[in-house]
Amino acid sequence: MPLGTAVIVGVGPGLGLAIARTFAEAGHPVAMLARDRAGLDAYAARLAPTGQEVRGYVADAADPGGLRAALHRAVTELGAPDVLVYNAGVRRKDSPLGGDDQDWADVAAVNVLGARVAADAVLPELRDGRGSLLFTGGGYGLSPSAEHASLSVGKAALRAYVRVLHDHLAGTGVHATTVTITRDIGGEARFDPAVLARAYLELHHQPEAEWQHELMRY
């Protein structure tokens, strides 16, 4: 039986592309969502040798309506998903005080609200009602940084959201978990994007008896 679609929200040249490649090479059609059409087209061309259908869909994770619409198009065109990977996030230096209020709201929308919107849109579409909802977390969610205030708050909130989602979905056949990456991606061999991407695929295939709300990568 053909495998279901892997839907990846937040695809850039690093981890997002590596996750897309890993799932395509494993036999999944892949829907890649990001804001940059030119980038998405280039990534799709790079993944063409996998032999799987890989398509890009322009979406801004800070725009709930646009994100839902893009996810609907992806599922309609590529088929019912087996897995969602929410890899979107905004990393920047900022302070707990000052700054622009709307800017903070927009960052929170990407770091947290977009995860909820994506999960809410994809969950009822999962093939046979089973599958995986995987989210990219970060070390600032564990050890906040005053120099990366919005990211620290966002990753802590995402971690809490996935924990309650995991508990809510217990016994349903849907695996919800955070991959908490505590070091800079690409900084050393075990944090190479291709190595990290394998962890997402392994989580998707993990036996249900081993499911937990979080996978830590130290």
Secondary structure, DSSP 8 states (H G I E B T S, - for coil): ----EEEEES--TTHHHHHHHHHHHTT--EEEEES-HHHHHHHHHHHGGG-S-EEEEE--TT-HHHHHHHHHHHHHHH-SEEEEEE-------B-SSSS-HHHHHHHHIIIIIHHHHHHHHHGGGSGGG-EEEEEEEEGGGTS--TTBHHHHHHHHHHHHHHHHHHHHTTTTTEEEEEEEE-S-TTSSGGG-HHHHHHHHHHHHTS-GGG--SEEEE-
